[in-house]
Amino acid sequence: MITEETFFWYDLETFGLDPRYDRIAQFAGIRTTMNLQQIGDPEVLYCRLSDDYLPDPLACLVTRITPQEVEEKGLCESEFIGKINDLFSVPGTCAVGFNSIRFDDEFIRNTLFRNFIDPYKREYKNGNSRWDIIDLVRAAYDLRPEGINWPKSKESGKPSFTLIDLMEANGFDNEHAHDALNDVHATMKIARLIREKQPKLFDYFFELRDKHQVHAMLKVPFGEPVLHTAAQYTSTQGCSALVAPIASLERNADSIIAFNLSKDPTALIEWANSFSEAEEALFVAASARSLLAETTTDNEMSTMLDRCTTTIERLAKAFGSAKRPVYAIDGITKIAANRSPFISPMSVLTDKISTRLGIDVQQCMRNYEKLLELPMLAVRVRSDAEQNQYPVIRDVDGSIYSGNFFSDADQRRFVQIRTTEPEKLWDLNLNFDDNRAHEMLWRYICRNYRETVGKEPDEVERWKSFCAWRLLKPPVDSLLSLEKFHKIIDGKLADMDVKAADKEILLQLEQWANGLRKRIGL
């Protein structure tokens, strides 16, 4: 059994882009030592699809993976994600990929969630962690570019950080891009390259996978500015900006609102002052109403003043509700302390680096001083951000972030579900604390153990009806309806610029959909 600290490098290929509702097609991973030496054989897994879901044909054209292939090679989703969770949960494991935290990890979390496995424990329990090297690559470009060849986009002139371009620019073979195992090998090659050429940068960023290290640098409110390296700042010069941490959210202290000090803070200042104006109007209205009750005896005058006061109150409330959310203000950004953000102290901004990145440090500090003049800014930013944190999700599949955490009692019930033999799942009589779990259990059984549905006559038609609803009128825009699915395929089949090999995949998808129609009676 592996007990020392290890990396587990992994990649996913998916049937779509929405981690809440789309499904994973393929998983691949390789365990290495902390010195990036491989341990054991690679892991490659495929996941079968359930009848309530249609893959995106455009995704299949990229990955070359069809529903028929995963049906032949794959596991049901419950077994598939269980094996992945076991790999990630080996004590001392750091799960790592390329753009994995923003994409792959979200698919993993959502798949764990709908299959009754805690979506977070494998990220922190038993010395485990997660990491993502894409911002390490960006930071190497911005701060320590020596020893690495950096590709540029021909269209925009900006640096390109795709695995394909990085591999080609640095002389690595990459014949099977968008195959999960190939992309794992590619990620490891880029990691080894940076570790060889810039070992201190590699080690520095590895420590930032610990959110406590990040919080120590992002002091709120208005701690010392830091250099933040991330995709949203990418220009022809680089990917970093000097930012000021403003506030963290009460419901999620790992979510930190910051301001890009290269931007003019006037809009943010005016936005914050609008709170004062609305509050002052409400205060005046309340004072007038109180004074009116104490001093005015003339009924006509009292009625007129009461109408004026009411109008002031309505205008103040309307003004407050009409203001744009803080996230819409140019310069506002959100940093997730638990997502390995690449942040650096201001001391890294030498004259040479700041010139190359196009950062005017003196102007940034003047903007920072302007923000410090508003003592209530942090409170107002935090208040507004709390209200606009997560949208309400009505479909249970996408409710991982919009609902409460499951109770300990429900978690014990989830263990019971996962350890019960499939044919006995229908006999479970569980009273969940969270009502979501009742619907989740029904979907879990039907999706993963379809052979057991046929033994429950009442459930057969219910499952077919559910599948028909999802395919004919999906509950969210990111899911394809049968109509859109066939429209995409027909358009691609008629396009003479689409390769013959791609049209073979499209025909397989069409055949899959036709079989799906028959199974659910459409």
C-alpha positions in Angstrom: 0.0 0.0 0.0 1.2 3.5 -0.9 1.7 5.6 2.2 4.1 8.3 1.2 3.1 11.6 -0.5 2.4 11.2 -4.2 1.0 13.0 -7.2 -1.9 11.5 -9.1 -1.9 13.2 -12.5 -5.2 12.9 -14.2 -7.4 14.1 -17.1 -11.0 13.6 -18.2 -12.7 13.5 -21.6 -16.3 14.5 -21.4 -19.5 14.4 -23.4 -20.1 18.1 -22.9 -18.9 21.2 -21.1 -21.4 21.7 -18.2 -20.0 19.8 -15.1 -23.4 19.9 -13.4 -25.3 18.0 -16.1 -22.9 16.6 -18.8 -21.2 13.3 -18.2 -17.7 12.0 -18.1 -16.6 9.7 -21.0 -13.1 8.8 -20.1 -10.8 9.1 -17.1 -7.0 8.5 -17.1 -4.4 8.9 -14.4 -0.8 8.1 -13.4 0.6 8.1 -9.9 4.1 9.5 -9.4 6.5 10.3 -6.6 6.9 13.9 -5.6 10.0 13.8 -8.0 7.6 13.0 -10.8 8.8 9.4 -11.2 6.0 7.1 -12.3 4.6 4.5 -9.8 2.8 1.5 -11.2 0.7 1.3 -14.4 -1.7 4.0 -15.7 -5.4 3.8 -14.9 -7.9 4.2 -17.7 -11.6 4.0 -17.1 -14.7 4.6 -19.3 -18.2 5.5 -18.1 -21.5 4.2 -19.6 -24.3 6.6 -20.3 -27.8 6.4 -18.9 -30.9 6.8 -21.1 -31.9 10.2 -19.8 -28.8 11.9 -21.4 -27.6 12.8 -24.9 -23.9 13.6 -25.6 -23.0 16.7 -27.4 -21.9 15.6 -31.0 -19.4 18.4 -31.1 -17.6 17.0 -28.0 -17.6 13.6 -29.6 -15.9 14.9 -32.7 -13.2 16.3 -30.5 -12.6 13.3 -28.2 -13.5 10.6 -30.9 -15.4 8.8 -28.1 -18.9 7.5 -28.8 -21.6 6.2 -26.6 -21.1 2.8 -28.2 -17.5 2.7 -27.1 -18.2 3.6 -23.5 -21.1 1.1 -23.4 -18.6 -1.6 -24.5 -15.6 -0.6 -22.3 -17.2 1.3 -19.5 -18.6 0.9 -16.0 -21.9 2.3 -14.7 -21.4 5.8 -13.3 -21.6 4.7 -9.6 -18.8 2.1 -10.0 -16.8 4.5 -12.3 -16.7 7.4 -9.8 -16.2 5.0 -6.9 -13.0 3.8 -8.4 -11.8 7.3 -9.1 -12.6 8.3 -5.5 -10.6 5.4 -4.2 -7.6 6.5 -6.3 -7.8 10.1 -5.1 -8.4 9.0 -1.5 -5.1 7.1 -1.0 -3.5 9.0 2.0 -1.0 11.6 0.9 -2.3 12.0 -2.6 -2.3 15.3 -4.4 -4.7 15.0 -7.4 -3.3 17.3 -10.1 -4.0 18.1 -13.8 -4.0 20.8 -16.4 -6.9 23.3 -15.9 -8.3 20.5 -13.7 -9.6 22.6 -10.8 -11.8 24.7 -13.0 -13.0 22.0 -15.3 -12.2 18.3 -14.4 -12.6 18.7 -10.7 -16.0 20.2 -11.1 -17.1 17.2 -13.1 -15.6 14.9 -10.4 -17.4 16.8 -7.7 -20.8 16.7 -9.4 -20.5 13.0 -10.3 -19.5 12.2 -6.7 -22.5 14.2 -5.5 -25.2 12.5 -7.5 -23.7 9.1 -6.6 -23.8 9.6 -2.8 -20.1 10.0 -2.2 -18.8 13.1 -0.3 -17.6 15.4 -3.0 -15.0 17.1 -0.9 -13.3 14.7 1.5 -10.8 13.3 -1.1 -9.5 16.9 -1.4 -8.3 17.3 2.2 -8.7 14.1 4.3 -5.6 12.0 5.3 -3.2 14.6 4.0 -4.7 14.7 0.6 -4.9 17.8 -1.6 -5.5 19.0 -5.1 -3.5 21.2 -7.5 -3.5 22.5 -11.0 -0.5 23.5 -13.0 -2.1 25.7 -15.7 -1.5 28.9 -13.6 2.1 27.7 -12.9 2.6 27.7 -16.7 1.2 31.3 -16.9 3.4 32.4 -14.0 6.5 30.9 -15.6 5.7 32.9 -18.7 5.2 36.1 -16.8 7.9 35.8 -14.1 10.5 33.2 -15.0 10.3 32.5 -18.8 13.9 31.4 -19.2 14.5 27.9 -20.6 11.0 27.3 -22.0 9.7 28.0 -25.5 6.5 30.0 -25.4 4.0 29.7 -28.3 1.8 32.6 -29.4 -1.7 32.6 -30.9 -1.5 33.5 -34.6 -4.9 35.2 -34.4 -4.5 37.3 -31.2 -0.8 37.5 -30.6 -1.4 36.5 -27.0 0.6 33.7 -25.4 -1.0 30.3 -25.9 -1.3 27.9 -22.9 -2.9 24.9 -24.6 -1.2 21.6 -24.0 -1.0 21.0 -27.8 0.8 24.3 -28.4 3.1 24.0 -25.4 4.1 20.4 -26.4 4.8 21.4 -30.0 6.8 24.5 -29.1 9.0 22.5 -26.7 9.7 19.6 -29.0 7.5 17.0 -27.4 5.5 14.4 -29.3 1.7 14.8 -28.9 0.1 12.6 -31.6 -3.2 11.8 -29.7 -4.4 15.0 -28.2 -7.8 14.8 -26.5 -7.1 11.3 -25.4 -7.2 11.4 -21.6 -4.0 9.2 -21.1 -2.1 11.1 -23.7 -3.0 14.4 -22.1 -1.9 13.1 -18.7 1.5 12.3 -20.2 1.6 15.7 -21.8 0.8 17.4 -18.5 3.6 15.5 -16.8 6.1 16.5 -19.5 5.2 20.2 -19.1 5.4 19.9 -15.3 8.8 18.2 -15.5 10.0 21.0 -17.9 9.1 23.8 -15.5 10.4 21.9 -12.5 13.7 21.4 -14.3 14.0 25.0 -15.6 12.4 26.9 -12.7 12.4 24.6 -9.6 11.9 27.4 -7.1 8.8 28.7 -8.9 7.4 25.1 -9.0 7.9 24.6 -5.3 6.5 28.0 -4.4 3.3 27.4 -6.3 3.0 23.9 -4.9 2.7 25.4 -1.4 -0.2 27.6 -2.5 -2.4 24.5 -2.8 -2.8 25.1 0.9 -5.5 27.7 1.3 -4.1 28.9 4.6 -1.0 30.0 2.8 -3.2 32.0 0.4 -5.2 33.6 3.1 -2.0 34.7 4.8 -1.2 36.8 1.7 -4.8 37.9 0.9 -5.6 40.0 4.0 -9.0 41.5 4.1 -10.1 44.2 4.1 -7.5 46.0 2.0 -4.4 44.1 2.9 -1.2 44.7 0.9 -1.7 44.3 -2.9 -0.5 41.1 -4.5 0.3 40.0 -8.0 -2.4 37.7 -9.3 -1.7 35.5 -12.3 -4.8 34.1 -14.0 -6.5 33.6 -17.3 -8.8 36.6 -17.1 -5.8 39.1 -17.3 -4.3 37.5 -20.4 -3.0 40.0 -22.9 -0.2 40.1 -25.4 2.1 41.1 -22.5 1.2 38.6 -19.9 -1.4 37.1 -17.5 -0.9 39.0 -14.3 -2.4 42.0 -12.5 -1.7 43.8 -9.3 -4.9 43.4 -7.1 -6.1 44.6 -3.8 -8.1 42.1 -1.6 -11.3 43.8 -0.5 -13.5 41.4 1.3 -14.2 37.7 1.8 -17.7 36.2 1.8 -19.4 35.4 5.1 -20.8 32.1 3.8 -17.6 31.1 2.0 -14.5 32.7 3.5 -12.4 31.1 0.7 -14.1 33.4 -1.8 -12.2 36.7 -1.8 -13.3 39.7 -3.8 -10.5 41.8 -5.1 -9.9 44.8 -7.4 -7.5 45.0 -10.4 -5.6 48.1 -9.5 -4.7 48.7 -13.2 -8.3 49.7 -13.7 -9.8 53.1 -12.9 -11.6 52.7 -9.5 -14.1 55.6 -10.2 -17.0 53.2 -11.1 -16.5 51.2 -8.0 -16.3 54.3 -5.8 -19.5 55.7 -7.3 -21.2 52.3 -6.9 -20.2 52.2 -3.2 -21.4 55.8 -2.7 -24.8 55.0 -4.1 -25.4 52.9 -0.9 -24.8 56.0 1.2 -27.2 58.1 -0.9 -29.9 55.4 -0.7 -29.4 55.0 3.0 -29.4 58.7 3.6 -32.7 59.1 1.7 -34.3 56.3 3.8 -33.0 57.9 7.0 -34.5 61.3 6.0 -37.8 59.7 5.1 -37.9 57.8 8.5 -37.1 61.0 10.4 -39.8 63.0 8.5 -42.4 60.3 9.2 -41.5 60.4 12.9 -41.6 64.2 13.1 -44.9 64.2 11.1 -46.5 61.9 13.7 -45.3 64.1 16.6 -46.0 67.6 15.3 -48.5 67.8 12.4 -52.2 68.2 13.2 -53.4 69.5 9.8 -54.9 66.5 8.1 -54.4 67.8 4.5 -50.8 68.8 5.3 -50.2 65.5 7.0 -51.5 63.5 4.0 -49.3 65.5 1.6 -46.2 65.1 3.8 -46.9 61.4 4.2 -47.1 61.0 0.4 -43.8 62.8 0.0 -42.2 60.6 2.6 -43.5 57.5 1.0 -42.2 58.6 -2.4 -38.7 59.2 -1.0 -38.7 55.7 0.5 -39.8 54.1 -2.7 -37.3 56.0 -4.8 -34.5 55.1 -2.3 -35.4 51.4 -2.4 -35.8 51.4 -6.2 -32.4 53.1 -6.6 -30.8 50.5 -4.4 -32.4 47.5 -6.2 -31.6 49.0 -9.7 -27.9 49.3 -9.0 -25.8 46.8 -10.9 -24.1 43.9 -9.0 -20.6 44.4 -7.8 -19.3 41.6 -10.1 -20.4 43.7 -13.1 -18.0 46.5 -12.3 -14.8 46.6 -14.4 -11.9 45.6 -12.3 -13.7 43.4 -9.7 -12.4 39.9 -9.6 -13.0 36.8 -7.4 -10.1 34.7 -6.1 -10.8 31.3 -4.6 -8.3 30.6 -1.9 -9.1 26.8 -2.1 -8.4 26.6 -5.8 -4.6 27.1 -5.8 -4.5 30.7 -7.1 -1.1 31.9 -8.2 -0.5 35.0 -6.1 2.9 36.6 -5.5 4.1 39.4 -3.2 4.7 42.9 -4.7 8.4 42.3 -4.3 8.4 40.2 -7.4 7.5 43.2 -9.5 11.0 44.4 -10.5 11.2 47.2 -13.0 12.0 44.7 -15.7 9.0 42.5 -15.0 6.5 45.3 -14.4 7.6 46.9 -17.7 7.3 43.6 -19.6 3.8 43.0 -18.1 2.7 46.5 -18.7 1.9 47.2 -15.0 2.3 50.8 -13.9 3.0 50.1 -10.2 2.8 53.8 -9.2 -0.6 54.3 -10.8 -1.8 51.1 -9.2 -0.8 52.3 -5.8 -2.5 55.7 -6.4 -5.7 53.7 -7.2 -5.2 51.6 -4.1 -5.0 54.8 -1.9 -8.3 56.0 -3.4 -10.0 52.8 -2.3 -8.6 53.1 1.2 -10.5 56.4 1.5 -13.8 54.6 1.6 -14.0 52.8 5.0 -17.4 51.2 4.2 -16.4 49.9 0.8 -15.5 46.4 2.0 -18.8 46.0 3.8 -20.8 47.0 0.8 -18.9 44.8 -1.6 -19.3 41.9 0.8 -23.0 42.5 1.2 -23.7 42.7 -2.5 -21.5 39.7 -3.3 -23.4 37.5 -0.8 -26.7 38.3 -2.5 -25.3 37.3 -5.9 -23.2 34.2 -4.9 -25.1 31.2 -6.3 -28.2 31.0 -8.5 -31.1 28.9 -7.3 -31.0 25.5 -9.0 -34.3 23.6 -9.2 -33.1 20.4 -10.7 -31.5 18.2 -8.1 -28.6 17.1 -10.3 -27.2 20.6 -10.3 -27.8 21.5 -6.6 -24.4 20.7 -5.2 -23.7 24.3 -4.4 -27.2 25.7 -4.0 -28.4 23.4 -1.2 -27.2 22.8 2.3 -24.6 20.3 3.3 -26.1 16.9 4.0 -26.5 16.0 7.6 -24.3 13.3 9.3 -27.3 11.1 9.5 -27.9 11.4 5.7 -24.2 10.7 5.1 -24.6 7.4 7.0 -27.6 6.6 4.9 -25.5 7.3 1.8 -23.0 4.7 2.9 -25.8 2.3 3.3 -27.0 3.0 -0.2 -23.5 2.4 -1.7 -22.9 -0.8 0.2 -26.4 -2.3 -0.6 -26.5 -4.9 -3.5 -28.2 -3.3 -6.6 -31.2 -5.7 -6.6 -32.0 -4.8 -3.0 -31.9 -1.0 -3.5 -35.6 -0.8 -4.2 -36.3 -2.3 -0.8 -34.5 0.4 1.1 -36.9 2.5 3.2 -34.9 5.6 4.2 -36.2 8.8 5.7 -33.7 11.4 4.6 -33.3 14.7 6.4 -32.7 16.5 3.1 -35.6 16.0 0.6 -33.3 16.1 -2.4 -32.0 12.7 -1.5 -35.3 10.9 -2.2 -35.2 12.0 -5.8 -31.5 11.4 -6.0 -31.9 7.8 -4.9 -34.5 7.1 -7.5 -32.4 8.5 -10.3 -29.3 6.7 -8.9 -30.9 3.3 -9.1 -32.4 3.9 -12.6 -29.3 5.3 -14.1 -26.8 2.9 -12.7 -28.7 -0.4 -12.3 -31.2 -0.4 -15.2 -31.4 -4.2 -15.1 -33.2 -3.8 -11.8 -35.8 -1.4 -13.1 -37.5 -4.1 -15.2 -38.3 -6.0 -12.0 -40.3 -3.1 -10.7 -43.2 -2.6 -13.2 -44.4 0.6 -11.7 -40.9 2.1 -12.1 -40.4 1.1 -15.7 -43.0 3.6 -17.1 -41.9 6.3 -14.6 -38.3 5.9 -15.8 -39.3 6.0 -19.5 -41.4 9.1 -18.8 -38.5 10.8 -17.0 -36.1 10.0 -19.8 -38.6 11.3 -22.4 -38.9 14.6 -20.5 -35.2 15.1 -20.3 -34.7 14.3 -24.0 -37.7 16.2 -25.4 -37.6 19.3 -23.1 -34.4 19.4 -21.0 -34.7 21.3 -17.7 -31.6 23.4 -18.5 -30.3 25.0 -21.6 -26.9 23.3 -21.5 -28.5 19.9 -22.1 -29.4 19.0 -25.7 -32.9 18.0 -26.7 -33.4 15.3 -29.3 -34.4 18.0 -31.8 -31.1 20.0 -31.3 -29.1 16.8 -31.2 -30.4 15.7 -34.6 -30.1 19.2 -36.0 -26.4 19.4 -35.1 -25.8 16.0 -36.7 -27.8 16.7 -39.9 -25.9 20.0 -40.3 -22.5 18.3 -39.9 -23.4 15.4 -42.2 -24.4 17.9 -45.0 -21.2 20.0 -44.5 -18.6 19.1 -47.2 -15.8 20.5 -45.0 -16.4 17.8 -42.4 -14.1 14.9 -42.8 -15.3 11.4 -43.7 -14.0 9.9 -40.4 -16.0 12.6 -38.5 -19.2 11.7 -40.4 -18.7 8.0 -39.3 -18.8 9.2 -35.7 -21.9 11.3 -36.4 -23.7 8.3 -37.9 -22.8 6.3 -34.8 -24.4 9.0 -32.7 -27.5 9.0 -34.8 -27.7 5.2 -34.4 -27.4 5.6 -30.6 -30.2 8.2 -30.5 -32.4 5.9 -32.6 -31.8 3.0 -30.2 -32.5 5.3 -27.3 -35.8 6.3 -28.7 -36.8 2.7 -29.0 -35.8 1.9 -25.4 -37.9 4.6 -23.9 -40.8 4.4 -26.4 -40.5 7.6 -28.3 
